[in-house]
Amino acid sequence: MRNKLLVAALVVVGLASVAYAAYAQVVTINGTGTASGDWNVAITNITLVSSTGATDATAPSFTGTSATFNTNLAYPGATATYAITVTNGGSINALLSSLTDLSTTNAAAPTYITYTVSGVTAGTTTLNAGTTNTVNVTVTWDASSSPTTTSASKSATISLNYDQA
């Protein structure tokens, strides 16, 4: 009986070894993947939307996804608002990852003139392929300020940084 158990144990061990060997082979998977897309996000236009007591020291300009403004304001309370058109002419959706933090610009002299950006939110605003978005830039002379000058100007460059959505 003992011999039969020994033979049965050897057969079980042998079968287990064969089964393990059958499943313990190296599997190699080869393949090729291709991805294509066209990235083309850029500012395509800047227009003056409204103006009170403001003129352009130089016309607003843009390159890629950066826009530069230099606005003359005549008196406290003067303001100008510009609409920046951003176009996604590519085939890949874009997400606004960041935009210029205007706190340094606004802290520079003259501090009573400030720039603000509206219409977009970093990390949230998506620009789908083939569409446009409008970003508003407003420059304002603080109405409650009392500077000794009768006109002032300040320039700012606003960069809109997009990543693949």
Secondary structure, 3 states (H helix, E strand, C coil): CHHHHHHHHHHHHHHHHHHHHHHCCCCCCCCCCCCCCCCCEEEEEEEEEEEECEEEEEEEEEECCEEEEEEEECCCCCEEEEEEEEEECCCCCEEEEEECCCHHHHHCCCCCEEEEEECCCCCCCEECCCCEEEEEEEEEECCCCCCCCCCEEEEEEEEEEEEEC
